Amino acid sequence: MSDTGHLNAGDAPRLRSPPVDFPDPVPCRVKDATPGGYFYCLGLWSSHCPHRLNFGYSQFCLHPTAPEILARSAGES
């Protein structure tokens, strides 16, 4: 998935339905929401994720591996 939120051609078959396990390496993305060590959830299927926290208009990732997801997300930009 690109930064625009649109699917890449190769991702389409796998991303048509929510993943069974979260975080799934294909759709899960986070962005640093410092200070405090929080992460914004940018995942395609975030509305289905049990590790998501809605606060106001923001969605935060509470998964224990969120720092690793951030490293992977930053490496793809």
N, C-alpha and C positions, 0 to 999 in steps of 0.2 A: 504494500500500500504506500502510495506517495504521501508527501506532506499535505497535499490538497484534500486528502480524505477519499480520493477516488481509488478504486481497485486497479492494480496493475494487471495486465493481461494474463500473466502466469498464476496470479493469486485467485482468480475468479472461481474456479471449480471448488476450491477448498473453503472459500469464505461465503458461500451462499447461505449457510446456516450457522447458528452459533456453535462455538467449539464445545466439546464435552467437558474438557478440563481447562481451568483458568489458572495461571496465565498460559495461553497458547502462543507459541513463538511467532506465528504469522500475524494475527491482528493486534496483539497487545503492544501498546506504545504508551510511554509516560513522558512527562516533561517536568523538570525540576520546579518546584513551587516554593523555593526558599524564602524566608528563613523557616527553620523548624524541622527540616528534613521531610517535608511532605512532597507528594508527587501528584501532578494533575494527570488524570486518566484520559488518554487520547484514543483508546481502543475502539475499533469498529463496532464491537459487540458489548460495549461497556454497560449497556442497560440490562444485560443478562448476567453480569459478573457479580458473584457474591462478595468480592473484595472491594467493591466500589462504595464510596461514601458520598452522598449528595450533601452539599452545604451551600445554600444560596443557589447561585447559578453555576457553581463549580462542582466538578466531580473529581474526587481524590482516590488514588489507588492505595489501598491498605495492605496489599499482598507483601509478605515478608521478603520476597525477592525483587521488590520494586527497584532497588539500586542496580541490580543486574539488568532489569528490563530497560532502565534509563541508559545504561552503558550500551546496550544493543541498539536502542532507539537513536542515540547520538551517533553511533558508528554508521548508521544507514543514511544520515543526512547528506 
